[in-house]
Amino acid sequence: MRVMVTGAAGMLGADLSALLRSGHTVVAVDIADFDITDPVASAAAVRDSGAQAVIHCAAFTDVEKAETHGEAALAVNARGSRNIAAGCRKTGARLYLISTDFVFDGLKGSPYVESDRPNPLSQYGRSKLEGEQLARRELGEKLSVVRTAWLYGGSGENFLTKLLRFAARGNTVRVVDDQYGSPTWTVALAECLARMLKAGAASPLYHAACTGRCARFEMAREWFRLLDLDSIELEPVGSDTFPSAVSRPVDSTMAGDALEREGIGGLPPWREALGRFANNGGKELAKQILGG
Ligand SMILES: NC(=O)c1ccc[n+]([C@@H]2O[C@H](COP(=O)([O-])OP(=O)(O)OC[C@H]3O[C@@H](n4cnc5c(N)ncnc54)[C@H](OP(=O)(O)O)[C@@H]3O)[C@@H](O)[C@H]2O)c1
């Protein structure tokens, strides 16, 4: 199949493009190729790609910056997604739009499933939800929204690389223990997206995150344990230790049954995926950052 991947230079897009290349013709694009905020360029790029499916990973992902640059976040995440969807409408391509746990307010008290009602707390979350809605208006049933959460991977900055940078300074690493979610390895998500393509997944909405639930602190402890860095001092702290303009969901743990119900299969438990990452690039990444 010909598959277009937007945001292909980003954390998910890079791993996804690499993985899909073994079975598909991948048209990998990022901002150097065209800007998704440009409707004409977006439509032309989707058309010229000849893709039967587009996996839209490009996004304004800096949650802190989105809070103060709300219009810029909307331009990319909302109207940019609509532009990609409009391109797909003209060619008939199916669109898989990657979205986020930040569309939820985190107050449910149990894991979020596909039927739960979004209620974003942040500009980032609002812009991503509006992207889902605008793309739906363009494409209807040719759109599958794929919500994921707490991504980490081998390229780009993420929670795990930030932990290592703090550790490299030799100080105690303070990590919040009152925010819960579903840490998800980009490769585990990419493998799931590959299975979705193969199966012709066509439901309107999928939750696709590693299973289980943990606090940021627990994730940090497991990461350092896997790296044999138990000597690094970790201190659990409350979110109020790090004042932020962004309201984050307290517990955005993701679940859902669409992937299992359709025989596509969900993602592995978060500890298993983190272990696989540690042994597949994570340890090298840690050495680079820690200078070992
Ligand atoms: N990271 C997470 O924890 C997380 C959690 C849940 C869902 N998601 C979603 O998963 C997807 C992938 O996230 P990620 O962390 O892999 O993102 P990322 O690393 O920030 O990659 C996004 C890519 O999109 C590009 N881009 C930004 N604006 C663009 C524009 N106007 N036109 C074309 N390309 C543009 C970025 O380029 P620049 O770097 O030059 O801006 C970057 O290469 C996103 O949809 C995100 O919302 C992420």
The ligand as a Tripos MOL2 file, in Angstrom:
@<TRIPOS>MOLECULE
LIG
   48    52     1     0     0
SMALL
NO_CHARGES

@<TRIPOS>ATOM
      1 N1          4.3120   13.2260   22.6150 N.am      1 LIG1
      2 C1          3.3030   12.7140   23.3290 C.2       1 LIG1
      3 O1          3.4580   12.4020   24.5320 O.2       1 LIG1
      4 C2          1.9580   12.5140   22.6960 C.ar      1 LIG1
      5 C3          0.9190   11.9960   23.4920 C.ar      1 LIG1
      6 C4         -0.3310   11.7860   22.8940 C.ar      1 LIG1
      7 C5         -0.5400   12.0850   21.5540 C.ar      1 LIG1
      8 N2          0.4840   12.6120   20.8240 N.ar      1 LIG1
      9 C6          0.2250   12.9250   19.4070 C.3       1 LIG1
     10 O2          1.0340   12.0430   18.6400 O.3       1 LIG1
     11 C7          1.4450   12.6930   17.4290 C.3       1 LIG1
     12 C8          2.9570   12.5930   17.3010 C.3       1 LIG1
     13 O3          3.5530   13.2090   18.4400 O.3       1 LIG1
     14 P1          5.1310   13.3690   18.5460 P.3       1 LIG1
     15 O4          5.4420   13.5440   20.0000 O.co2     1 LIG1
     16 O5          5.8040   12.3260   17.7330 O.co2     1 LIG1
     17 O6          5.3040   14.7940   17.8530 O.3       1 LIG1
     18 P2          6.6450   15.5830   17.4480 P.3       1 LIG1
     19 O7          7.8510   14.7810   17.8160 O.co2     1 LIG1
     20 O8          6.5050   16.9580   17.9820 O.co2     1 LIG1
     21 O9          6.5330   15.5890   15.8730 O.3       1 LIG1
     22 C9          5.5880   16.3610   15.1940 C.3       1 LIG1
     23 C10         6.1770   16.7280   13.8490 C.3       1 LIG1
     24 O10         5.2270   17.5590   13.1650 O.3       1 LIG1
     25 C11         5.9430   18.6310   12.5870 C.3       1 LIG1
     26 N3          5.1050   19.7990   12.3770 N.ar      1 LIG1
     27 C12         4.7570   20.7460   13.3040 C.ar      1 LIG1
     28 N4          4.0390   21.7200   12.7230 N.ar      1 LIG1
     29 C13         3.9280   21.3850   11.4140 C.ar      1 LIG1
     30 C14         3.3140   22.0180   10.3080 C.ar      1 LIG1
     31 N5          2.6850   23.1950   10.4380 N.pl3     1 LIG1
     32 N6          3.3950   21.4130    9.0850 N.ar      1 LIG1
     33 C15         4.0450   20.2300    8.9440 C.ar      1 LIG1
     34 N7          4.6500   19.5960    9.9600 N.ar      1 LIG1
     35 C16         4.5960   20.1580   11.1810 C.ar      1 LIG1
     36 C17         7.0280   18.9190   13.6050 C.3       1 LIG1
     37 O11         8.0370   19.7320   13.0640 O.3       1 LIG1
     38 P3          8.8530   20.7190   14.0570 P.3       1 LIG1
     39 O12         9.5190   19.8270   15.0730 O.co2     1 LIG1
     40 O13         9.7830   21.4320   13.1530 O.co2     1 LIG1
     41 O14         7.8120   21.5910   14.7030 O.co2     1 LIG1
     42 C18         7.4820   17.5160   13.9700 C.3       1 LIG1
     43 O15         8.4630   17.0060   13.0920 O.3       1 LIG1
     44 C19         0.8920   14.1090   17.5230 C.3       1 LIG1
     45 O16        -0.3210   14.1710   16.8350 O.3       1 LIG1
     46 C20         0.6390   14.3160   19.0120 C.3       1 LIG1
     47 O17        -0.3800   15.2650   19.2220 O.3       1 LIG1
     48 C21         1.7270   12.8310   21.3650 C.ar      1 LIG1
@<TRIPOS>BOND
     1     1     2 1
     2     2     3 2
     3     2     4 1
     4     4     5 ar
     5     4    48 ar
     6     5     6 ar
     7     6     7 ar
     8     7     8 ar
     9     8     9 1
    10     8    48 ar
    11     9    10 1
    12     9    46 1
    13    10    11 1
    14    11    12 1
    15    11    44 1
    16    12    13 1
    17    13    14 1
    18    14    15 2
    19    14    16 1
    20    14    17 1
    21    17    18 1
    22    18    19 2
    23    18    20 1
    24    18    21 1
    25    21    22 1
    26    22    23 1
    27    23    24 1
    28    23    42 1
    29    24    25 1
    30    25    26 1
    31    25    36 1
    32    26    27 ar
    33    26    35 ar
    34    27    28 ar
    35    28    29 ar
    36    29    30 ar
    37    29    35 ar
    38    30    31 1
    39    30    32 ar
    40    32    33 ar
    41    33    34 ar
    42    34    35 ar
    43    36    37 1
    44    36    42 1
    45    37    38 1
    46    38    39 2
    47    38    40 1
    48    38    41 1
    49    42    43 1
    50    44    45 1
    51    44    46 1
    52    46    47 1
@<TRIPOS>SUBSTRUCTURE
     1 LIG1         1 GROUP 0 **** ****
